[in-house]
Amino acid sequence: MANHDLTAMVGEGISGIMISAPIGIPNYQFCHFSTVQKHADSYSLCVYPGGFKEVLCAADAELTTIDIWCYYETGAIPVVDIVKLGDGTILDSQEPVGGADGWEKLTLSFTPDAAGIFLIRLKNVEFDDGVGGLCRVFFDDIE
């Protein structure tokens, strides 16, 4: 998969990857994450507690590896799933193993039964921060 800086997705889909909107109240935004950025002067996908964003990707029937960069604040719980369209089977799921407040690359690998379209689901599964902060998760660079 080509490297896609999520800055290019602000307001529009891009060639090879399209954004689908979750049902209900928006729980994410593209934001200029100025405290610590994966790339200078760029946007990251910011997902709030309980929120998610889905990205469509195509894969052939062979071992496929996808990397995505993640940054999360204390109290947040980021999860990235690869989901098979149709039956919703989760083909791989990853969470960061490092600590909060630093960028970490998550690597997901899967081998589809057949070529097709799959979902990359970017989630912040924390519903109650309990630590007095926003508990946001930032995603950037799908590679």
C-alpha positions in Angstrom: 0.0 0.0 0.0 1.3 3.5 -0.8 2.0 5.9 2.0 -1.0 8.2 2.6 -0.4 11.2 4.8 -3.9 11.8 6.3 -3.5 15.6 5.6 -4.6 14.7 2.0 -7.9 13.4 3.4 -9.1 16.6 4.9 -12.4 17.3 3.3 -12.0 14.7 0.5 -11.2 11.1 -0.2 -8.0 10.4 -2.1 -7.1 7.9 -4.8 -6.7 4.4 -3.4 -8.3 5.2 -0.1 -11.8 6.6 0.7 -13.2 7.7 4.0 -16.6 6.5 5.1 -18.5 8.4 7.8 -19.7 6.7 11.0 -23.4 6.7 11.8 -24.6 9.2 14.4 -22.8 12.2 16.0 -19.4 13.0 14.6 -16.8 11.6 17.0 -13.6 12.5 15.1 -12.1 15.4 13.2 -9.0 16.2 11.2 -7.0 18.6 13.3 -3.7 20.4 13.3 -2.1 18.5 16.1 0.5 21.2 17.1 1.8 19.7 20.4 3.6 16.8 18.7 3.1 16.1 15.0 4.1 13.2 12.9 4.8 15.7 10.2 5.4 19.4 10.5 2.5 21.5 9.5 0.1 18.7 8.8 -3.2 17.3 9.9 -3.9 14.1 11.8 -7.1 12.2 12.4 -8.3 13.0 15.9 -10.7 10.4 17.4 -12.5 11.2 20.7 -13.5 8.6 23.4 -15.9 6.1 22.0 -15.3 7.3 18.4 -14.1 5.6 15.3 -13.3 6.3 11.6 -13.2 3.8 8.8 -11.0 3.8 5.8 -11.5 1.5 2.8 -8.5 -0.3 1.3 -8.1 -2.8 -1.5 -6.0 -6.0 -1.1 -5.2 -9.0 -3.2 -5.4 -12.6 -2.0 -1.9 -12.5 -0.6 -0.2 -11.5 2.6 -0.9 -7.8 3.1 0.8 -5.6 5.7 -0.5 -2.1 6.7 1.3 0.3 8.9 -0.4 3.2 10.6 1.1 5.7 13.1 -0.8 6.4 16.4 -0.4 8.9 19.2 -2.7 8.8 22.2 -3.2 10.8 25.4 -3.2 9.3 28.9 -6.4 7.5 29.5 -7.2 6.8 25.8 -7.3 3.3 24.4 -6.5 3.2 20.6 -7.4 0.1 18.6 -6.9 -0.5 14.8 -8.9 -3.4 13.2 -8.8 -4.8 9.7 -12.4 -5.9 8.9 -13.7 -8.0 6.1 -16.7 -6.4 4.3 -19.8 -8.5 4.2 -19.4 -10.7 7.3 -17.5 -8.3 9.5 -14.7 -10.8 10.4 -11.8 -9.0 12.1 -8.7 -10.2 10.2 -6.2 -8.4 12.5 -6.4 -6.0 15.4 -3.6 -4.1 17.1 -3.1 -1.7 20.1 0.0 0.3 20.9 2.4 -1.4 23.3 4.4 1.7 24.2 3.2 4.5 26.5 1.0 7.4 26.0 2.2 10.8 24.5 4.5 9.5 21.8 4.1 8.3 18.2 4.1 4.6 17.6 3.8 2.6 14.4 1.2 -0.2 14.5 1.6 -3.0 11.9 -1.3 -5.1 10.8 -1.0 -8.2 8.6 -3.7 -10.4 7.0 -4.2 -12.8 4.1 -7.6 -12.4 2.4 -9.3 -15.5 0.9 -9.9 -13.4 -2.2 -9.0 -10.0 -3.5 -11.5 -7.4 -2.3 -12.2 -4.2 -0.3 -11.5 -4.2 3.4 -12.0 -1.7 6.2 -9.3 -0.2 8.4 -11.2 0.8 11.5 -9.4 3.4 13.7 -11.0 3.5 17.2 -10.7 5.1 20.5 -12.5 2.7 22.8 -12.2 4.8 25.9 -15.7 6.1 26.9 -15.0 7.6 30.3 -11.6 9.4 30.6 -11.5 9.2 34.4 -8.2 11.2 34.3 -9.6 14.7 33.7 -8.3 15.0 30.2 -9.7 14.7 26.7 -8.2 11.2 26.1 -7.8 11.8 22.4 -6.2 9.4 19.9 -4.4 10.7 16.8 -3.8 8.6 13.7 -1.6 9.5 10.7 0.2 7.9 7.7 -1.3 4.7 6.4 1.5 2.9 4.7 
